[in-house]
Amino acid sequence: MDTISRVLTENWKFHYGECENAWYKGYDDCSWEEVTVPHDYSVSAPFSIEYSSGTGYLRGGVAWYRLSLNIPREYEGKRLTLVFDGIYKNSMVWVNSYYMGKRPSGYSEISMDISERATFGDDPTVICVKVIHNDIADSRWFTGSGITRKVSLIVSEKIAPVLHGLSFNTAIIGKSGEKPVAEVIVSQKINVSASHEGKIRVKCAIYNDKDLAVLTMEKEVERIEDGIGFVSFWGTVEYPKLWSVEEPYLYTLDTYVITENSEYLADSQKVGIRTFSFDPDKGFALNGHGMKLKGVCVHHDGGCLGAAMKKEVWRRRLELLKKSGCNAIRCSHNPHMPELYELCDELGFLVIDEAFDEWENPKNKWHQGHNVYPPKHQGYYEDFPMWHEEDLRTMIRRDKNHPSVILYSIGNEIDYPNDPYCHPMFEKMTGNNDNNKPAKEMEYDPNKPNMERLAVIAKELADIARDEDPTKPVTAAAAFPELSSKLGFLDVMDVVGYNYKEHLYSEDHKRFPGKPFLGSENGHSIEAWNAVKDNDYICGQFLWTGIDYLGEAHGWPIHGSGAGIMTTAGFPKSEFYKRAELWSGFGVNAGASAPAIRLWQPEISVSKGLMEKESDIGYLYQILITGAGDKEYRVEVTGAGELAGIDNGDLSDNTSFSSDTRKCYEGNLAVYVRRLRKGEIGVRVIDAACKSVVFQTQI
């Protein structure tokens, strides 16, 4: 049979709080709340000053999820792989009462073979997930809590590709005579059934957007080691259409497995043909053409949606960023949801994929406001020693075939001064965010970790990245290169990333003549952009940030950071238009072109996008209200949907995200409506003051 993937969105049961026996298949969960996944239980509760400012004054805690799933009997004997794109955090998983394992990281994909634990037909397979997020000051930004990304069940034959076992790379783009050609390298890792004795052949076919094959390659599995078969191909695509930021052309790469008795489609992925380079003197080039990276850093939350983001919401955000002239995204400071990378492939954004914000020692985590002492020291560092290799390899295996991904960042501001690393070379050090920092915290302390240690860890991480994918360069976002660059921290980097250190570009370009440089994090000033524009050797910049985000708050009642050129609700700010001028953007329509209703005041109009009824369970429709002053609206949703949230982008408005009423901010309001099942959804927007319906529709 062909491999199929079923997204497990609906019929999840949710319980907030400890429930000791909820791992048990026979546990009675009929009183639990029914939710769709992805789901974030942090944003479903009120804001409270008792929680951490760093994570947006929103709760964490322990919670449980359960799903009763009927798997057709014809899948018995097949390979069943359960994949969680992300569970924040400290997740534990049971299948039919069997404990399957745990994962501390909330950003790493989790996959498990449940073939021997599943039941079929009328006997349901019960999946139980425990989430433990008690340390809510574990991050400098909002994390969310729960099964915050999608869950999939992949059903395949026993002989089928290893999850993320495919590697696709463009070796050469050139000519054969007068004919344009691209040389591509394809390799696959194949799970081989222990009982299979015959030959196994693998066929890879690349199709264009007209479903016509442009290259087909076939050969026998070359070798088998520990139940894994290996096969690789080198082929030529004639007249290739190249992937670029202006024309992000994608091919489909299908993998077929052929045995004595059958042939089946075992894997299908989108790929792009392109080359890129980082030159220490000429900067960045895509397909041989020099260009500047006009990038923004983004965190993963969606305002009122929390970490339970959806592709359709990211699409509206990215389409708007594109209009500013933006062509690159830095995934701050962790691997993001897979759909974001898919959109970057589809829309034409280049991506820095980032793994960690801290290594084996904790950074300061503000819980009473930014730089308000004392900090707390919870976070990923507790799990880094045991899990860093697995988490880094997981990120790279998942993302390596995206044509958008051009860099792996192994860390963000790991060398931040005195947080906690220091060195006797500097008696006093200050960082880019050290306003109001006590003088003692800026001074050298021999009892703190020595920054020389960072070069050792950096080499280990860089070696892991190159072992997993030698085709992409390794970088890190340096915060205090004044010191770390003298201690070997930059020596292992293929590309040097500096955060807010434009004044060091010229000097350090001479110190490291063989290394390309880029601004991995930058302010919004014209001077910061001119440092890129006026120097060929600087590859680009990444603004902090593209979009406002929850957390890293300066103190109650502010619950987020306003550093973005767009609000959390997805509306452009004044900085957006300034950036569009600098980056030669081409204007903006507040609604972008993603499926959405746009409600204008005093006139009301409906964009055509929403009326194309989307039947996927969990889909988020977006109603955008603009030009409404400071009016307050209430939203009613009936029928086959529910209100998923209302966001105005006002980071000081601590109305609960679960409320059905909210005031406009600067005339704007974003309303999200979630589809729960097939059928019509009724939506009414009501003026809260005069109780009159100002807009209604059936979706």
BATIVO-691176 format. One line per 4 residues: for each residue x, y, z of C-alpha. Coordinates in steps of 0.1 Angstrom, whole numbers, plus 5000, padded with zeros to 4 digits. Example, Ala and Ser with C-alpha at 12.3 -4.5 7.8 and 13.67 -1.06 7.14 Angstrom:
5123/4955/5078 | 5137/4989/5071 .
This chain:
5000/5000/5000 | 5010/5036/4995 | 5022/5055/5026 | 4995/5076/5042 .
4996/5103/5069 | 4966/5111/5090 | 4966/5143/5110 | 4951/5137/5144 .
4933/5170/5150 | 4899/5163/5166 | 4884/5143/5195 | 4913/5149/5220 .
4902/5150/5256 | 4920/5175/5279 | 4924/5177/5317 | 4942/5205/5335 .
4960/5193/5366 | 4975/5160/5378 | 4955/5129/5372 | 4976/5099/5384 .
4959/5071/5365 | 4952/5089/5332 | 4979/5068/5314 | 4956/5038/5318 .
4937/5028/5286 | 4905/5020/5305 | 4905/5053/5324 | 4871/5071/5322 .
4877/5105/5306 | 4841/5113/5297 | 4841/5144/5319 | 4872/5159/5303 .
4871/5189/5280 | 4871/5181/5243 | 4898/5201/5223 | 4914/5202/5189 .
4952/5199/5185 | 4973/5220/5183 | 4963/5232/5217 | 4979/5257/5242 .
4965/5257/5277 | 4986/5287/5288 | 4964/5311/5268 | 4931/5296/5279 .
4935/5311/5314 | 4936/5347/5326 | 4968/5368/5328 | 4982/5371/5363 .
5010/5391/5378 | 5018/5360/5399 | 5032/5344/5368 | 5065/5352/5350 .
5069/5384/5330 | 5094/5365/5308 | 5067/5342/5296 | 5039/5368/5293 .
5022/5364/5327 | 5005/5332/5316 | 5002/5299/5334 | 5020/5266/5330 .
5012/5236/5351 | 5006/5199/5346 | 4980/5187/5321 | 4969/5155/5304 .
4956/5147/5269 | 4939/5115/5257 | 4928/5103/5223 | 4908/5072/5215 .
4916/5063/5179 | 4900/5035/5158 | 4927/5022/5134 | 4913/5001/5104 .
4920/4964/5107 | 4936/4964/5072 | 4965/4984/5088 | 4974/4955/5111 .
5009/4943/5102 | 5019/4977/5087 | 5044/5001/5102 | 5026/5027/5123 .
5046/5058/5133 | 5032/5084/5157 | 5047/5118/5153 | 5043/5148/5176 .
5056/5180/5160 | 5061/5195/5194 | 5048/5192/5230 | 5058/5219/5255 .
5073/5204/5276 | 5086/5174/5296 | 5062/5152/5277 | 5054/5116/5286 .
5035/5093/5262 | 5016/5061/5266 | 4999/5040/5239 | 4973/5015/5252 .
4988/5018/5287 | 5024/5011/5274 | 5048/5038/5283 | 5066/5049/5251 .
5091/5075/5265 | 5096/5111/5273 | 5111/5143/5258 | 5121/5173/5278 .
5123/5198/5249 | 5091/5215/5239 | 5104/5223/5204 | 5117/5190/5192 .
5097/5166/5170 | 5089/5133/5188 | 5084/5101/5168 | 5077/5066/5179 .
5069/5032/5162 | 5036/5020/5178 | 5031/4991/5154 | 5034/4965/5183 .
5013/4986/5207 | 4984/4996/5185 | 4950/4978/5184 | 4927/4976/5154 .
4891/4975/5143 | 4866/4981/5171 | 4893/4979/5198 | 4905/5016/5199 .
4941/5026/5203 | 4943/5051/5232 | 4971/5077/5232 | 4978/5094/5265 .
5001/5124/5269 | 5012/5140/5301 | 5027/5176/5300 | 5048/5190/5328 .
5054/5227/5327 | 5057/5237/5363 | 5088/5259/5358 | 5071/5288/5341 .
5102/5310/5344 | 5120/5286/5321 | 5123/5310/5291 | 5129/5346/5282 .
5099/5346/5259 | 5065/5329/5258 | 5066/5292/5253 | 5030/5280/5256 .
5020/5247/5272 | 5006/5215/5258 | 5005/5197/5225 | 5012/5229/5207 .
5019/5215/5173 | 5001/5189/5151 | 5001/5152/5157 | 5002/5127/5128 .
4999/5089/5124 | 5019/5076/5094 | 5009/5042/5081 | 5034/5025/5057 .
5046/4991/5047 | 5073/4975/5068 | 5097/4983/5040 | 5095/5021/5038 .
5117/5051/5041 | 5130/5061/5075 | 5113/5092/5088 | 5133/5121/5074 .
5157/5096/5058 | 5156/5114/5025 | 5184/5139/5015 | 5180/5160/4984 .
5207/5185/4972 | 5216/5205/4942 | 5252/5198/4933 | 5257/5219/4902 .
5237/5243/4881 | 5252/5247/4847 | 5250/5238/4810 | 5254/5207/4789 .
5262/5222/4755 | 5236/5250/4752 | 5212/5232/4774 | 5207/5244/4810 .
5210/5215/4835 | 5210/5209/4872 | 5229/5180/4888 | 5210/5167/4918 .
5219/5142/4945 | 5192/5121/4962 | 5197/5095/4990 | 5172/5075/5010 .
5174/5054/5041 | 5149/5025/5040 | 5135/5005/5069 | 5139/4969/5059 .
5117/4942/5074 | 5137/4915/5092 | 5117/4888/5075 | 5122/4901/5039 .
5147/4880/5019 | 5143/4892/4983 | 5157/4922/4965 | 5145/4957/4972 .
5146/4984/4945 | 5140/5021/4950 | 5127/5044/4924 | 5129/5082/4928 .
5109/5104/4904 | 5109/5142/4903 | 5078/5159/4889 | 5072/5195/4879 .
5042/5216/4888 | 5023/5200/4858 | 5028/5165/4873 | 5052/5156/4845 .
5083/5136/4854 | 5116/5155/4847 | 5139/5129/4862 | 5134/5092/4871 .
5161/5071/4888 | 5160/5035/4899 | 5184/5010/4915 | 5187/4983/4941 .
5193/4990/4977 | 5231/4993/4979 | 5237/4980/5015 | 5218/4971/5046 .
5231/4978/5081 | 5211/4971/5113 | 5179/4969/5094 | 5184/5001/5075 .
5189/5000/5037 | 5209/5028/5019 | 5205/5039/4983 | 5217/5071/4965 .
5213/5086/4931 | 5230/5113/4910 | 5208/5126/4882 | 5204/5155/4857 .
5173/5177/4854 | 5172/5195/4820 | 5159/5230/4818 | 5155/5233/4855 .
5133/5259/4871 | 5153/5273/4900 | 5139/5281/4934 | 5144/5318/4944 .
5129/5344/4966 | 5112/5360/4936 | 5100/5327/4920 | 5100/5299/4946 .
5095/5270/4922 | 5089/5237/4939 | 5092/5201/4924 | 5076/5170/4939 .
5100/5141/4947 | 5083/5108/4950 | 5100/5076/4963 | 5087/5042/4953 .
5097/5009/4968 | 5097/4979/4945 | 5098/4943/4957 | 5091/4910/4940 .
5053/4913/4946 | 5046/4950/4947 | 5054/4986/4939 | 5041/5014/4961 .
5045/5051/4968 | 5065/5052/5000 | 5073/5089/5004 | 5065/5122/4987 .
5081/5156/4994 | 5084/5191/4980 | 5120/5201/4969 | 5136/5230/4953 .
5166/5232/4929 | 5189/5260/4939 | 5225/5268/4950 | 5237/5294/4974 .
5270/5306/4988 | 5285/5328/5015 | 5316/5347/5004 | 5338/5365/5029 .
5342/5395/5005 | 5312/5394/4982 | 5285/5383/5007 | 5256/5361/5000 .
5245/5347/4966 | 5215/5327/4955 | 5218/5307/4922 | 5250/5327/4915 .
5234/5361/4920 | 5245/5384/4948 | 5218/5396/4971 | 5213/5411/5006 .
5194/5391/5032 | 5166/5415/5044 | 5155/5394/5073 | 5135/5395/5105 .
5136/5374/5136 | 5104/5358/5147 | 5092/5339/5178 | 5066/5312/5174 .
5035/5325/5191 | 5004/5339/5175 | 4993/5364/5201 | 4959/5352/5214 .
4965/5318/5198 | 4996/5313/5219 | 5019/5285/5206 | 4990/5267/5190 .
4997/5283/5156 | 4983/5273/5122 | 4997/5275/5087 | 4969/5298/5075 .
4978/5324/5102 | 5015/5323/5094 | 5006/5326/5057 | 4989/5360/5063 .
5018/5372/5084 | 5044/5361/5059 | 5026/5376/5029 | 5025/5409/5047 .
5062/5407/5056 | 5069/5400/5020 | 5053/5434/5011 | 5078/5451/5034 .
5107/5438/5012 | 5116/5411/5037 | 5131/5380/5021 | 5145/5360/5051 .
5134/5346/5085 | 5154/5337/5115 | 5137/5312/5137 | 5143/5326/5171 .
5155/5309/5192 | 5143/5273/5186 | 5131/5250/5159 | 5096/5262/5147 .
5066/5243/5135 | 5071/5225/5102 | 5044/5245/5084 | 5064/5277/5088 .
5093/5262/5068 | 5068/5249/5042 | 5055/5284/5038 | 5090/5298/5034 .
5095/5273/5006 | 5062/5283/4990 | 5065/5321/4994 | 5102/5326/4989 .
5119/5333/5022 | 5154/5322/5032 | 5157/5307/5067 | 5182/5305/5095 .
5172/5274/5115 | 5182/5279/5151 | 5186/5252/5177 | 5193/5267/5212 .
5191/5298/5233 | 5212/5283/5261 | 5236/5255/5265 | 5249/5239/5297 .
5244/5269/5320 | 5213/5290/5325 | 5206/5326/5314 | 5188/5350/5336 .
5150/5345/5333 | 5131/5377/5343 | 5099/5370/5362 | 5091/5405/5377 .
5099/5425/5346 | 5128/5429/5322 | 5161/5433/5341 | 5143/5434/5374 .
5165/5415/5399 | 5167/5388/5411 | 5162/5366/5381 | 5153/5329/5381 .
5174/5302/5365 | 5151/5276/5351 | 5152/5263/5316 | 5166/5240/5289 .
5201/5240/5303 | 5190/5213/5327 | 5185/5189/5298 | 5212/5202/5274 .
5240/5178/5286 | 5219/5147/5279 | 5197/5158/5250 | 5216/5184/5229 .
5228/5160/5203 | 5194/5143/5198 | 5176/5176/5197 | 5201/5192/5172 .
5200/5161/5150 | 5162/5160/5151 | 5160/5196/5139 | 5184/5191/5110 .
5170/5158/5099 | 5135/5174/5098 | 5145/5206/5080 | 5175/5198/5057 .
5155/5194/5025 | 5137/5227/5026 | 5151/5249/4998 | 5145/5279/5021 .
5169/5267/5048 | 5204/5281/5043 | 5220/5282/5077 | 5220/5262/5110 .
5225/5283/5141 | 5237/5264/5170 | 5230/5291/5196 | 5217/5326/5203 .
5237/5349/5225 | 5254/5321/5244 | 5282/5345/5250 | 5261/5372/5266 .
5284/5389/5291 | 5281/5376/5327 | 5250/5357/5318 | 5266/5336/5331 .
5299/5333/5312 | 5328/5357/5319 | 5366/5359/5317 | 5395/5377/5334 .
5403/5395/5301 | 5374/5418/5309 | 5369/5433/5344 | 5336/5447/5334 .
5312/5437/5306 | 5278/5450/5295 | 5254/5435/5269 | 5228/5450/5246 .
5200/5446/5271 | 5217/5456/5304 | 5199/5488/5313 | 5194/5490/5351 .
5217/5461/5356 | 5234/5462/5390 | 5270/5471/5388 | 5281/5440/5406 .
5264/5419/5379 | 5286/5435/5352 | 5319/5427/5370 | 5342/5397/5364 .
5334/5369/5389 | 5359/5340/5389 | 5333/5318/5404 | 5311/5321/5373 .
5317/5298/5343 | 5347/5307/5321 | 5338/5317/5286 | 5366/5296/5272 .
5343/5266/5277 | 5320/5279/5249 | 5345/5272/5221 | 5346/5235/5232 .
5308/5231/5231 | 5306/5251/5199 | 5329/5227/5181 | 5310/5197/5193 .
5277/5212/5181 | 5292/5223/5148 | 5306/5188/5142 | 5272/5173/5149 .
5255/5196/5124 | 5281/5189/5097 | 5278/5152/5103 | 5240/5154/5099 .
5241/5177/5069 | 5275/5188/5054 | 5258/5209/5027 | 5248/5238/5049 .
5270/5262/5069 | 5270/5266/5106 | 5266/5299/5125 | 5257/5313/5159 .
5244/5347/5170 | 5272/5363/5190 | 5264/5388/5217 | 5298/5398/5230 .
5324/5391/5203 | 5347/5416/5219 | 5356/5387/5242 | 5343/5355/5227 .
5360/5361/5193 | 5393/5361/5212 | 5386/5327/5228 | 5380/5306/5197 .
5342/5308/5198 | 5340/5320/5162 | 5367/5297/5148 | 5343/5268/5142 .
5316/5289/5125 | 5313/5289/5087 | 5294/5322/5089 | 5298/5347/5117 .
5266/5362/5131 | 5267/5393/5152 | 5239/5407/5173 | 5239/5446/5174 .
5276/5448/5167 | 5277/5468/5134 | 5306/5489/5148 | 5328/5458/5148 .
5322/5448/5112 | 5351/5465/5096 | 5377/5456/5122 | 5366/5419/5125 .
5363/5415/5088 | 5401/5421/5088 | 5406/5399/5118 | 5387/5370/5102 .
5394/5375/5065 | 5382/5340/5055 | 5348/5342/5072 | 5315/5357/5059 .
5296/5380/5082 | 5260/5388/5087 | 5238/5407/5112 | 5220/5379/5130 .
5201/5404/5151 | 5198/5441/5145 | 5179/5472/5155 | 5157/5492/5132 .
5179/5522/5127 | 5190/5533/5092 | 5226/5532/5103 | 5222/5494/5110 .
5209/5489/5075 | 5235/5511/5059 | 5262/5490/5075 | 5248/5461/5054 .
5240/5481/5023 | 5273/5499/5021 | 5296/5468/5027 | 5296/5440/5002 .
5311/5416/5027 | 5281/5418/5051 | 5255/5393/5039 | 5224/5409/5054 .
5206/5417/5086 | 5178/5403/5107 | 5156/5428/5125 | 5146/5423/5161 .
5117/5416/5154 | 5094/5410/5125 | 5063/5406/5147 | 5055/5415/5183 .
5055/5385/5206 | 5043/5374/5240 | 5068/5374/5269 | 5100/5393/5275 .
5078/5418/5291 | 5091/5449/5308 | 5066/5446/5337 | 5029/5444/5345 .
5005/5451/5328 | 5026/5448/5296 | 5026/5411/5286 | 5048/5411/5255 .
5075/5428/5235 | 5066/5455/5210 | 5098/5452/5190 | 5081/5441/5158 .
5072/5459/5127 | 5038/5441/5129 | 5015/5436/5159 | 5006/5402/5174 .
4973/5406/5156 | 4991/5407/5123 | 4986/5444/5114 | 5015/5466/5101 .
5029/5493/5125 | 5046/5526/5114 | 5080/5508/5115 | 5066/5485/5088 .
5062/5513/5063 | 5097/5528/5071 | 5112/5494/5065 | 5093/5490/5032 .
5110/5522/5021 | 5145/5510/5031 | 5140/5475/5017 | 5121/5486/4985 .
5089/5469/4995 | 5058/5474/4974 | 5030/5486/4997 | 5006/5468/5019 .
4970/5457/5021 | 4961/5452/5057 | 4942/5419/5050 | 4970/5404/5028 .
4956/5376/5006 | 4952/5347/5030 | 4916/5335/5035 | 4901/5361/5058 .
4871/5383/5062 | 4879/5420/5062 | 4855/5442/5081 | 4859/5479/5074 .
4841/5506/5093 | 4818/5523/5086 | 4815/5503/5054 | 4815/5465/5056 .
4830/5443/5029 | 4839/5406/5028 | 4870/5394/5010 | 4864/5365/4986 .
4890/5343/5003 | 4868/5334/5033 | 4838/5324/5012 | 4859/5296/4997 .
4847/5272/5024 | 4876/5253/5040 | 4865/5219/5053 | 4896/5209/5073 .
4888/5204/5109 | 4908/5229/5130 | 4911/5254/5102 | 4913/5290/5114 .
4892/5317/5096 | 4905/5352/5101 | 4882/5381/5104 | 4900/5414/5103 .
4883/5446/5116 | 4901/5479/5107 | 4893/5516/5110 | 4870/5511/5140 .
4886/5535/5165 | 4885/5521/5200 | 4851/5503/5197 | 4845/5472/5216 .
4831/5441/5199 | 4816/5408/5210 | 4818/5378/5188 | 4793/5350/5186 .
4801/5317/5168 | 4775/5290/5162 | 4771/5258/5143 | 4802/5238/5132 .
4828/5262/5147 | 4840/5280/5178 | 4857/5313/5187 | 4894/5306/5188 .
4905/5340/5200 | 4904/5378/5196 | 4936/5399/5193 | 4939/5436/5191 .
4977/5438/5193 | 4977/5459/5225 | 5003/5444/5247 | 4989/5462/5278 .
4954/5448/5273 | 4952/5419/5297 | 4916/5409/5288 | 4917/5371/5289 .
4925/5356/5255 | 4895/5333/5261 | 4871/5362/5263 | 4845/5367/5235 .
4848/5405/5238 | 4877/5429/5231 | 4883/5465/5223 | 4899/5476/5190 .
4935/5489/5192 | 4944/5517/5168 | 4912/5507/5150 | 4922/5471/5145 .
4910/5437/5157 | 4917/5402/5145 | 4891/5375/5152 | 4899/5338/5147 .
4872/5312/5142 | 4880/5275/5143 | 4862/5248/5123 | 4852/5219/5145 .
4833/5197/5120 | 4817/5198/5086 | 4787/5221/5083 | 4779/5258/5084 .
4795/5281/5109 | 4776/5312/5119 | 4796/5343/5129 | 4781/5375/5143 .
4802/5406/5153 | 4782/5427/5178 | 4789/5463/5188 | 4793/5458/5226 .
4781/5494/5234 | 4748/5495/5215 | 4743/5457/5214 | 4737/5458/5176 .
4749/5433/5151 | 4774/5451/5127 | 4784/5420/5107 | 4773/5384/5103 .
4780/5357/5078 | 4777/5319/5073 | 4809/5301/5065 .
